[in-house]
Amino acid sequence: MFSFDWHQKFMDIAVYAATNPWQFLYYVFMFLTPMFIISGYLAYRLAKDIDRNEKAKRAKSQQQTNIAKVRRHAKRD
């Protein structure tokens, strides 16, 4: 149905990069810069989410420990 020659497309890009290296690099960086910005933002959000989850786990663990201490002291009295 759709015939696409990957080898020919790669060769066209390679020839273009060889004949216009600065323009090729400009286009590559123009495409990659937003991707790096998005990647950095998502990595930052992921790190914050992981920290938030770890903090919540520690708080819940501390709460369970405190509840257990109160119950032990209540049994002694």
C-alpha positions in Angstrom: 0.0 0.0 0.0 2.5 2.6 1.1 6.0 2.1 -0.2 8.7 4.1 1.7 12.3 3.5 1.0 14.2 4.2 4.3 17.6 3.7 2.8 17.0 6.3 0.2 15.6 8.7 2.8 18.6 8.2 5.0 20.9 8.8 2.0 19.1 12.1 1.2 19.5 13.3 4.7 23.2 12.3 4.7 23.8 14.1 1.5 22.0 17.2 2.8 24.1 17.1 6.0 27.3 16.8 4.0 26.4 19.7 1.7 25.0 22.0 4.4 26.5 21.0 7.7 25.8 24.2 9.6 22.2 24.4 8.5 21.7 20.7 9.3 23.1 21.2 12.8 20.9 24.3 13.2 17.8 22.2 12.3 18.9 19.4 14.6 19.4 21.7 17.6 16.2 23.6 16.8 14.3 20.3 17.0 16.2 18.9 20.0 16.2 22.0 22.3 12.5 21.8 23.1 12.8 18.1 23.6 15.6 18.6 26.2 13.5 21.3 27.9 10.5 19.1 28.1 12.7 16.2 29.3 14.2 18.3 32.1 10.8 19.6 33.2 9.4 16.0 33.4 12.5 14.8 35.2 12.0 17.6 37.7 8.4 16.7 38.2 9.2 13.0 38.7 11.9 13.8 41.3 9.4 16.0 43.2 6.7 13.3 43.0 9.1 10.7 44.3 10.2 12.9 47.2 6.6 13.6 48.1 5.8 9.9 48.1 8.8 9.1 50.2 7.9 11.9 52.7 4.3 10.6 52.9 5.6 7.0 53.6 7.9 8.3 56.3 5.1 10.3 57.9 2.7 7.3 57.8 5.4 5.0 59.3 6.1 7.5 62.0 2.4 7.8 62.7 2.0 4.1 63.0 5.0 4.0 65.3 3.5 6.7 67.5 0.2 4.9 67.6 1.9 1.7 68.7 3.7 3.6 71.5 0.5 5.1 72.7 -1.2 1.8 72.8 1.6 0.2 74.7 1.6 2.9 77.3 -2.2 2.8 77.5 -2.0 -1.0 78.3 0.5 -0.4 81.1 -1.7 2.2 82.8 
